């Protein structure tokens, strides 16, 4: 038995009171999950790109039996995608600063760009100069642009939801981190959108 004068040993505790309550970037587990999700979706795009180029090797004329897709709406949408990087960057920059007004303004402009891209995409479907049931080329083109349209619509909805939250006191902490992660996903939508544009509108004219 220990002596009565022996000091009482207390269990060691870790003081985490000084750690931030919200993490941004790679320190956030949601950010990592978003990266994994984009990797999976990126693989799907890669498989469709491979399918597209495989079909190209099996045909002398490209596109086979069709006119190339009308360039107008695809080119306009490419410009919208490219410029939309600016408000996405603003949101990502302002969120860690807890600048709610800056985040709100950035989300508003980003939502307008996403809405414009969605409207232009509707016109793009009508300008592909083929129906999805025509042949393998047509089906591949429609799946590619349809798959990207799904990501575009999802990003539009998510941005609108975050924009609505930004007008409430709930736009703090994890919601600010969500806004920054939303910008990362928008970058993914932009990059894949530009790649799809080059594939659908560029290769049918250059290859």
C-alpha positions in Angstrom: 0.0 0.0 0.0 1.2 3.5 -0.8 2.0 6.0 1.8 -0.7 8.5 2.9 1.6 11.3 1.9 2.1 10.0 -1.6 0.5 12.4 -4.2 -2.6 11.1 -6.0 -1.8 10.3 -9.6 -4.4 11.6 -12.0 -4.9 10.2 -15.6 -3.2 12.3 -18.3 -5.7 14.3 -20.4 -5.2 16.0 -23.7 -6.3 19.7 -23.8 -7.9 20.3 -27.2 -9.6 23.5 -26.3 -7.2 25.5 -28.4 -7.9 23.5 -31.6 -10.1 25.0 -34.3 -13.7 23.7 -34.4 -13.8 23.7 -38.2 -11.1 22.4 -40.6 -10.7 23.6 -44.2 -9.0 21.8 -47.1 -7.3 18.5 -46.7 -7.7 18.6 -42.9 -11.5 18.2 -43.4 -12.8 14.6 -43.8 -15.6 15.8 -46.1 -13.0 17.3 -48.4 -11.3 13.9 -48.6 -14.6 12.2 -49.3 -15.3 14.8 -52.1 -11.9 14.0 -53.6 -12.7 10.3 -53.6 -16.0 11.0 -55.2 -14.5 13.1 -57.9 -11.9 10.3 -58.5 -14.7 7.8 -59.1 -16.7 10.1 -61.3 -13.5 11.0 -63.2 -12.9 7.3 -63.9 -16.4 7.1 -65.4 -15.6 10.0 -67.7 -12.3 8.4 -68.6 -14.1 5.2 -69.6 -16.5 7.1 -71.8 -13.6 9.0 -73.4 -11.9 5.7 -74.2 -15.2 4.4 -75.7 -15.5 7.5 -77.9 -11.9 7.2 -79.2 -12.3 3.5 -79.8 -15.4 4.2 -81.9 -13.3 6.8 -83.8 -10.8 4.1 -84.8 -13.6 2.0 -86.2 -14.9 4.6 -88.6 -13.4 6.3 -91.6 -15.6 9.4 -91.5 -16.2 11.2 -88.2 -18.8 11.7 -87.1 -20.2 8.7 -88.9 -23.2 9.6 -91.0 -23.9 12.8 -89.1 -23.0 16.5 -89.3 -20.7 17.7 -86.5 -22.6 19.1 -83.5 -23.5 22.8 -83.9 -20.7 24.8 -82.2 -22.6 27.8 -81.0 -24.0 26.7 -77.7 -21.1 24.5 -76.8 -18.7 27.4 -77.3 -20.8 29.8 -75.3 -21.0 27.2 -72.5 -17.2 26.8 -72.6 -16.8 30.5 -72.0 -19.3 30.4 -69.1 -17.5 27.5 -67.5 -14.1 29.2 -67.8 -15.2 32.5 -66.4 -17.2 30.9 -63.6 -13.8 29.8 -62.0 -13.6 33.4 -60.6 -16.6 33.4 -58.2 -15.7 29.8 -57.2 -12.2 30.9 -56.3 -13.7 33.9 -54.4 -15.9 31.6 -52.3 -13.0 29.2 -51.6 -10.8 32.1 -50.6 -13.4 33.9 -48.4 -14.7 30.9 -46.5 -11.6 30.2 -44.3 -11.6 33.9 -43.5 -15.2 33.6 -42.1 -16.2 36.4 -44.5 -19.9 35.6 -44.8 -20.7 38.5 -47.1 -17.9 37.6 -49.5 -19.0 33.9 -49.5 -22.6 35.0 -50.1 -21.8 37.2 -53.0 -19.5 34.6 -54.5 -22.2 31.9 -54.2 -24.8 34.2 -55.8 -22.6 34.9 -58.8 -21.6 31.2 -59.0 -25.2 30.2 -58.9 -26.0 32.5 -61.8 -23.2 31.0 -63.9 -24.4 27.5 -63.1 -27.9 28.5 -64.1 -26.7 30.0 -67.4 -24.6 26.8 -68.1 -27.7 24.6 -67.4 -29.9 26.7 -69.8 -27.2 26.6 -72.5 -26.9 22.8 -72.0 -30.6 22.4 -72.9 -29.9 24.1 -76.2 -26.8 21.9 -76.7 -28.9 18.8 -76.6 -30.9 20.1 -79.5 -27.8 21.0 -81.5 -26.0 17.6 -81.4 -27.3 16.8 -84.9 -28.1 13.2 -83.8 -30.5 11.2 -81.7 -29.2 9.0 -78.9 -30.8 6.0 -80.6 -29.1 6.5 -84.0 -25.9 4.6 -83.6 -23.0 3.9 -81.2 -21.5 7.3 -81.8 -24.7 9.1 -81.0 -25.3 7.1 -77.9 -21.8 7.8 -76.7 -22.2 11.5 -77.3 -25.5 11.7 -75.5 -24.2 9.7 -72.5 -21.2 11.9 -72.2 -23.1 15.2 -72.3 -25.9 13.7 -70.2 -23.5 12.4 -67.6 -21.9 15.9 -67.3 -25.4 17.5 -67.2 -26.2 15.4 -64.2 -23.1 16.8 -62.4 -24.0 20.3 -63.5 -27.6 20.0 -62.2 -26.4 18.6 -58.9 -23.8 21.4 -58.5 -26.5 24.0 -59.3 -28.8 22.6 -56.6 -26.0 22.4 -54.0 -24.9 26.0 -54.8 -28.5 27.3 -54.5 -28.9 25.5 -51.1 -25.7 27.0 -49.8 -26.7 30.4 -51.1 -30.0 30.2 -49.2 -28.2 29.2 -46.0 -25.8 32.1 -46.5 -28.7 34.5 -45.8 -29.2 32.9 -42.4 -27.1 32.8 -39.2 -26.4 29.1 -39.9 -23.7 30.1 -42.5 -20.8 29.6 -40.1 -18.5 26.8 -39.1 -19.1 23.6 -41.1 -21.3 25.4 -43.6 -18.5 27.7 -44.5 -16.3 24.6 -45.0 -19.0 23.1 -47.2 -19.0 26.3 -49.3 -15.3 25.9 -49.9 -15.7 22.2 -50.8 -18.5 23.2 -53.2 -16.0 25.3 -55.1 -13.7 22.3 -55.4 -16.5 20.3 -56.9 -17.3 23.2 -59.3 -13.7 23.1 -60.5 -14.3 19.4 -61.3 -17.5 20.3 -63.2 -15.6 23.0 -65.2 -12.7 20.7 -66.1 -14.8 17.8 -67.2 -17.2 20.2 -69.0 -14.3 21.7 -71.0 -13.0 18.2 -71.8 -16.4 17.1 -73.0 -16.6 20.2 -75.2 -13.2 19.5 -76.8 -14.2 15.9 -77.4 -17.7 16.5 -78.9 -17.0 19.8 -80.7 -13.3 19.6 -81.4 -12.6 16.1 -82.5 -15.6 16.1 -84.9 -13.9 18.9 -86.8 -10.2 18.2 -86.4 -9.9 14.3 -86.5 
